[in-house]
Structure formats: C-alpha cells, structure tokens
Amino acid sequence: MTDADVSSQSGGYDVEQFVDTPDYDLICTICQGVLRCPVRAACHHVFCKKCILQWLKRQETCPCCRKPINACMIFVMFKLSKSIGRMKIKCKNEIRGCAATFALSEQYCHSLNCLFELVPCPYPGCRAQLLRRDLEAHARHCEHWLQPCHMGCGTVLSHRTRAQHNCYMQLKLQYQAKCRNHGTIAAALQKKMRKMQNTMAHMKRQIGLICESLQAMDELHKVEEDLEEGSSRSTGARFSSEG
C-alpha cells in the first residue's frame, strides 16, 4: 500500500472547497486534505483519525517522523475540530450555480435546502434527476405525477385524468359500484338461505320418515307381544282341560 493508496481511501476535507486557503498546520500529511476529526499521536503530529488508523494497518510508525505509534495512544482534538467546523466553505454545488458560503459544520443542513442540489423526482417510476429549484416545475408536467384529489373524494389523479375529474360523478360511480356489490352479496346470501331452507326441509322429511318407521316398528312389536300372550293363554287352557 502506497501513500497514494492511503490517501484515496481516506478523506480530509477538500482544500478547494474552503473560501480562504487553510493554514498548512490544518492539512493532514497523509491525505493532503483539511483535517477531519483531527487526532494527535504521542509524537505530537496531527492527522485525520481515519487516515492514521488506515496507515497503522500498514505499519505502526508515524508517517512524518517514523517513531512508533500505538493506536490506543492517539487523542481526538475536539477544540481543533470545532475551530475547523467554523471555517467558511463554498457549496459543493458551486459548479451548478450556488454562490452560498457557510460554516463547515452547516454543510449538511445547507445540502438539505440547497436549490442547486441534484435530487431525484419523488414520483415512483420517474428516473429524472434535476436541481431542487426545478423540482416544482418538473412535477407539474411529470407523466408519473400522482396525487389524491384535493377535494377529498379519495381518487388518485394523474395529469391526464385531473382535467376530466368530477368529484360528484366519481362519488356517484363509487356509490353505484358499492350498491352493485351489496346487491351481489345480498343475492348470494339469499341463495345460501334458500339452500339451507331446502336442506332443513329435507331433514324434516327424513326425520318424519324415521319417526313413522319407529312408530310402525313399535306397533308391530306390540302385535307380536299380543300374539305371544294369546298363544300362551290358549296353551295353558288346553293343559288344564286335559288334566
């Protein structure tokens, strides 16, 4: 791993983005950028934290004086980091027309609102990349534009359907569709009820037949008992006469 390799993998702040040329003491000797999260080694040399940690993976010596460095013996320089954070920088979108300058610590907040920031179109399916300042104008013509009706009818509109949209007609169509749906459900329920009624009628007939069959079997059983009783009486009478 060469010094150039270490520099390409790390990252102090780009010197060119600062309004005023930074002091030489604020430059990381590894990446040649302005110190990002500056740390001091035991030999008092200062580097970007990420840069020196990457360097120490290669060799545990200071890249300036070659004295041994222990990764546990490097200290973050908070005051220096705050001082660097107050330095003025130019917007990264200067090439696109942004002339704003601000403290380095405000860079993220500025990027969230910078009118010259390149942002994607927010509508699903659209792959356009455009400046934030042009986003509103793009949205008025984007073919992927979709928004719910501002009158609150719930219809999702596109540019093509927005001009012809009529809330009253849309709600009427929705009501009619619901009525048809309810009618279909009611018809299905009535069909099920008729089927259940037919099933119950069939069960009643079956129960009636079973009851009639049981009653007939009961009556047959009684007739058999009467016949047996009569037969036993006549046999007894015959035995008594013979005696």
Order of alpha helices (4+ residues) and beta strands (2+ residues): alpha-beta-beta-alpha-beta-alpha-beta-beta-alpha-beta-beta-alpha-beta-beta-alpha-alpha
